[in-house]
Amino acid sequence: MSTPFAGAGGHSPLKLEFPQSLAVYDEYAAAQRTVDYLADNKFPVEQCMIVGTDLKRVERITGRLTTGRVALGGALSGVWIGLFVGLVLSIFADEGAFATIVSTMIIGAAFGVVMALVGYGMTRGQRDFSSITQVVATKYEVLVEHKGAAQAREMLVGLPGALPDPFA
């Protein structure tokens, strides 16, 4: 049985052989800079991995939802779907392609408005705002295979701030 993302020979590119922690950073850019420094110094970086840890779900509120905004969003979504359907149908039509596209866009807009308002009505005011959600890491750990860990640590001595201060 193969693992997800398995490459040749059933080996997953997302796994390391006996990984060891090289360093932990507060920012992704610092972890990336560390791996880039190792690459510049001819370290076999295919033995490295950057892992985001301590995940948080962040939701940024983008605005208040009103019936008008919901209807407008539904109409716009419906227009796009109608445009796509109209383009597909116009391929098979002998004439009147423009009329077919415009009519499917209008029907799509109407359908989109109805579906959006029905969905909004079903929430009964429990979520009257729009938002963007993202999962972010608060720490970034650079892992390296055990066979190259000592060499990587020796190389990073030459990069100021690459290894966290053990006395901090």
C-alpha positions as CSV (number, residue, x, y, z in Angstrom):
1,M,0.0,0.0,0.0
2,S,1.4,3.4,-0.9
3,T,1.4,6.6,1.1
4,P,-0.3,9.8,0.0
5,F,1.9,11.8,-2.4
6,A,4.1,8.7,-2.9
7,G,6.8,9.1,-5.5
8,A,8.9,6.4,-7.1
9,G,9.3,3.4,-4.9
10,G,6.5,4.4,-2.6
11,H,8.6,7.1,-0.9
12,S,6.7,10.2,0.2
13,P,8.4,13.5,-0.6
14,L,6.8,14.9,2.6
15,K,8.8,12.6,4.9
16,L,12.3,12.7,6.2
17,E,14.3,9.8,7.5
18,F,14.6,10.2,11.2
19,P,14.1,14.0,11.2
20,Q,15.9,16.2,13.8
21,S,15.0,19.7,14.7
22,L,17.6,22.2,13.5
23,A,15.9,25.4,14.6
24,V,12.5,27.0,15.4
25,Y,11.6,30.5,14.2
26,D,8.8,32.9,14.8
27,E,8.6,33.9,11.2
28,Y,8.6,31.8,8.0
29,A,11.1,34.2,6.3
30,A,13.7,33.3,8.9
31,A,13.2,29.5,8.3
32,Q,13.4,30.1,4.6
33,R,16.6,32.2,5.0
34,T,18.1,29.3,6.9
35,V,17.4,26.7,4.2
36,D,18.5,29.1,1.5
37,Y,21.8,29.6,3.3
38,L,22.3,25.9,3.5
39,A,21.5,25.6,-0.2
40,D,24.0,28.3,-1.0
41,N,26.7,26.4,0.9
42,K,26.0,23.2,-1.0
43,F,24.2,21.4,1.8
44,P,21.8,18.7,0.4
45,V,18.6,20.6,1.1
46,E,16.4,17.8,0.0
47,Q,17.1,16.5,3.5
48,C,15.4,19.6,5.0
49,M,11.8,20.4,5.7
50,I,10.1,23.5,7.0
51,V,7.1,22.7,9.2
52,G,4.6,25.2,10.4
53,T,3.5,24.4,14.0
54,D,1.1,25.8,16.6
55,L,-1.6,26.4,14.1
56,K,-4.2,29.1,14.6
57,R,-7.4,29.8,12.7
58,V,-7.7,33.5,11.9
59,E,-10.9,35.0,10.7
60,R,-10.8,38.6,9.3
61,I,-14.2,40.3,9.3
62,T,-14.6,42.1,6.0
63,G,-18.0,43.7,6.4
64,R,-21.6,43.6,7.5
65,L,-24.0,41.4,5.5
66,T,-27.2,43.0,4.4
67,T,-29.9,41.6,2.2
68,G,-28.7,43.9,-0.6
69,R,-25.1,42.7,-0.4
70,V,-26.2,39.1,-0.3
71,A,-28.5,39.6,-3.4
72,L,-25.7,41.4,-5.3
73,G,-23.2,38.6,-4.5
74,G,-25.7,36.0,-5.7
75,A,-26.4,38.0,-8.9
76,L,-22.7,38.3,-9.7
77,S,-22.2,34.6,-9.1
78,G,-25.2,33.8,-11.2
79,V,-24.0,36.0,-14.1
80,W,-20.6,34.1,-14.2
81,I,-22.4,30.7,-14.2
82,G,-24.8,32.0,-16.9
83,L,-21.9,33.3,-19.0
84,F,-20.2,29.9,-18.8
85,V,-23.5,28.0,-19.7
86,G,-24.2,30.5,-22.5
87,L,-20.7,30.1,-24.0
88,V,-21.1,26.3,-24.0
89,L,-24.6,26.5,-25.6
90,S,-23.4,29.0,-28.2
91,I,-20.9,26.5,-29.5
92,F,-23.8,24.2,-30.6
93,A,-26.0,27.0,-31.9
94,D,-26.0,27.9,-35.6
95,E,-26.9,31.5,-35.0
96,G,-28.0,33.9,-32.2
97,A,-25.0,33.2,-30.0
98,F,-25.1,36.7,-28.5
99,A,-28.7,36.3,-27.5
100,T,-28.1,32.9,-26.0
101,I,-25.2,34.2,-23.9
102,V,-27.1,37.3,-22.7
103,S,-30.3,35.3,-21.8
104,T,-28.3,32.6,-19.9
105,M,-26.6,35.4,-18.0
106,I,-29.9,37.0,-17.0
107,I,-31.4,33.7,-16.0
108,G,-28.2,32.9,-14.0
109,A,-28.4,36.2,-12.2
110,A,-32.0,35.6,-11.2
111,F,-31.2,32.1,-10.1
112,G,-28.2,33.4,-8.1
113,V,-30.2,36.0,-6.3
114,V,-32.9,33.6,-5.3
115,M,-30.4,30.9,-4.1
116,A,-28.3,33.5,-2.2
117,L,-31.4,35.0,-0.4
118,V,-32.7,31.6,0.5
119,G,-29.4,30.6,2.0
120,Y,-29.1,33.9,3.9
121,G,-32.7,33.6,5.2
122,M,-31.9,30.1,6.5
123,T,-29.2,31.5,8.8
124,R,-31.9,33.6,10.6
125,G,-29.4,36.4,11.4
126,Q,-26.9,34.1,13.1
127,R,-24.1,35.3,10.8
128,D,-24.6,38.8,9.6
129,F,-21.1,39.5,8.5
130,S,-18.7,38.4,5.7
131,S,-15.2,37.2,6.5
132,I,-12.0,35.6,5.2
133,T,-10.6,32.6,7.1
134,Q,-7.0,31.4,7.1
135,V,-5.0,28.9,9.0
136,V,-1.6,30.3,10.0
137,A,1.4,28.9,11.9
138,T,2.9,30.7,14.8
139,K,6.2,28.8,14.7
140,Y,8.3,27.4,11.9
141,E,10.6,24.5,12.6
142,V,13.4,23.5,10.2
143,L,13.8,19.8,10.3
144,V,16.8,17.9,8.8
145,E,17.5,14.2,8.4
146,H,19.6,12.8,11.2
147,K,22.6,12.0,8.9
148,G,23.1,15.7,8.0
149,A,22.0,17.4,11.2
150,A,25.5,17.9,12.6
151,Q,26.8,19.3,9.3
152,A,23.8,21.7,9.0
153,R,24.4,23.0,12.5
154,E,28.1,23.6,11.7
155,M,27.2,25.5,8.6
156,L,24.6,27.7,10.3
157,V,27.3,29.0,12.7
158,G,28.3,31.3,9.8
159,L,24.8,32.8,9.5
160,P,24.2,35.4,12.2
161,G,20.9,34.8,14.0
162,A,20.3,31.5,12.2
163,L,20.3,29.4,15.3
164,P,18.2,30.5,18.3
165,D,20.1,31.8,21.3
166,P,20.1,28.9,23.9
167,F,20.5,31.5,26.7
168,A,17.6,33.7,25.6
